[in-house]
């Protein structure tokens, strides 16, 4: 039996007062695929969105309840053996809310949450050897992740994954995940080559990196601008 819930807000402006988050809309998106328990939603988030929208599992258990309170989802209490469980389903109002949200551009600034970079940023409080160990660990981790990415690619080729009708969209997102992780791995290898030559932070000559990073960036930007002018 589906629980009663209050009427859904009728417009995006009305819903603003309810403070739906990006995670709220991500859960709505998953609910368009099938009905889920909170545990299943958390596992699907880990499978599909974790690599670009990581969220604490405890938070994911609260979102469906919020959506029910807003009339954007409904919940059915079931019993499996002796164990009760809640199964969430999107409502028509929830589909409308999601459709309105995906048409917006929203915040376009990439938010890249990467804890090791915070450590790199303050690495002078350790030693170059410590930093080198960190860079090598980053690279090793991403090398190992390649096996996972390959397995997922084989799964999609063989079966289309759990939702084959979405495979084109999944491929777009997967390319972003592959490219972003490849970028981090390449950055770690580049940084490792430089840090391997450092004996102490106090004695590092920044000239090489200043030329390679800042001066080269501005030169490349100027060259790209000139090329665009020529093409125009």
N, C-alpha and C positions, 0 to 999 in steps of 0.2 A: 504494500500500500504506500502511495506517495504522500509525503507530509504536506500539509498546507503551508503556504508561504505568502508574504505580503505582496501586493501588486508591484510589478517591476517599474522602475523609472521609465518615463516615456521618451526621453531624449538624452543625448550626450551631456547637455548642460545640466540636466537634472541629476544625472549620475555623478557629476563631478563632486557633489557634496558627500558621496559615499566613499571617495578616495580609493577607487579601484587602481591597482598597481599594474605594472607590466606583467608581473607574475600572475595576477588575477586573470588577465587576458590570455596568458599562456595556458592556464588551466582550462579556461573556456575553449580554447582551440583544441586541446586534447579531448574535451568532452564532446566535440563535434564528431570525433572518430568512433566513439563507443561509450558505453557506461563503464565507470571505473570505481573501485574502492580507493580510499586515500592511499593505501599502500601501493596499489597498482599505479596510481597517478605519480607517486614519488619515484617509482622505478622507471616509468616511461620518461619522466623529466630527466632522470639520470642518463637514460639511453639517448635521448634526442636533443635536449636543450642544455645539458650540463656544460658542454664545451664552449658555450658563448653566453649562457645565462645561469651560472651556478647559484643555487639557493639552498639554504639549510633545510634538511628534510623536515624538521619540526615545523617550519613555516608553511611547508606545502600541505601539511595536515590541517591547517587552519583555513586555508583559502577556500576549499569547497563549502565550508560552513558559512563563510561570508557571502558566497555566491547564492546560496540557498536563501539567506536572510534578505538578499536584494531581489529575489525572484528570478535570478538569472540561471539557476539550476534547481533541480529537485532532488530529494534523497529518498531512497527506499530502504527500509530496514529488512534485512534478510537473516536467515539462520542457516548456517552450514554445519551440519552435525549439531553440536551443542554451542557452537560459537556464533554470536551475533556479528553482523557486519553491515556497514552502510555502503550503498551503491549510489553514485551520483550520476545524474543525467542532465544535459543542457536543456533549457526551455526555449521556446520561441523568442522570448525577450532576450535570452542569453545569446542566441544566434544573431539577433539584430544588433546587440551591443558589440559583439565581436566584429560584425561587418562594418559598423561605423568606425571602430577603432583601426582596423587594418587599412582603411582609406586615408588615414592621417599620416603625415610624415613624422610627427613626434620629435623627440630629441635626437638630432643627427650626429651628435658628438660621440665617437666610439669610446666606450668605457672599458678599459683593459685592466682587469684585476689579476695581478700576477705577483704573489708574495715574494718570490726570489728577487724581483727587481727592486723592491724596497731594501732588501739586504745588500744588493749591489750598490745602491745609492749611498749607503753608509759604510761601505766596505773598508774605508780607510781606518776604521776603528778596530779592524783585525789586521791580517797580513795579506800580502799578495798571494801567498800559498793558500790561505783560507778562501780567497776569492776564486782562485784557480780550481779548487776542489768543488766549489759551488757551480761554476760554469760547466765543469765536466759532468757533474751530477745532472744538471739541466739537460745537457746533450744526451746523456745516457737514458734519461727518462723519456725523452722524445723519440730516441731510437726504438725503445721498447714499445712506445705507443704506435709506431708504424705497423707493428704486427696486428694490433687491434684494428687500425684503419683498414689494413688489407683484408682482414677477416670480414669486416662489415661490407667492404666493396664486393667480396665474393658472394656474401649473402644476398645483396641486392641484385647481383647479376643472376644468381641461381633461382631466387624465389620472389624477388621484388620487395623483400622485407615484410613486416607485419601489415603494412598498408600500401600495397602495390599501386593503387590508384593515385597516390601522392608522390610517385617516384621522381617526377620531374622537379618538383619543389624540393624534395629531399636531396636531389643531386646538386641543386644550387647551394643549399646550406652546407652540404658536405664539402663542396669545393672551398668554401670560405674556411671551414674548420681545418681542412688539409693545408691550405695556403698559410693560414695564420700560424699553425704549429711548425710548418716548414720555415717560416720566417724566424720564429724564435730559435729554432735549432741552428739556422745559419748565423743568426746574431751571436749565439753562444759560442759557436766555433770561431767566428771572427774575433770576439772579445778574448777568447782563450789564447789565440795567437799573440795578441798584444800583451796580455797579463803575464804570459809565460816568460816574457823578457824583463819583467819588473823584479827588482831585488827588494825594494822598499817603496812605500808610497811617497816618502819624503824626497826620494831621488828620481822620481819619474819625470822625464822631460815631456810635457804635454804637446810639444810642437807637432809631432807626427800625427797624433789624433786630432789636433786642431785643424791641420791641413786636410786630413782624410774625411773628417766629419763636417766641420762648419764651412771651411773654404770650398771644399768640393761641392757641398750642397748648394751654396750660392752660385757657384760657377755652372752647375748643372741646371739650376733654375733659369739663369740668364740664357744659357744655350737653348733651353726648351722654349723660352719666350721668343727668341730670335727665329727659331724654326717655325713657331706658330705664325709669326708675322710674315715670314716668307711664304708659307702655305696660303695665307690669306690674300 
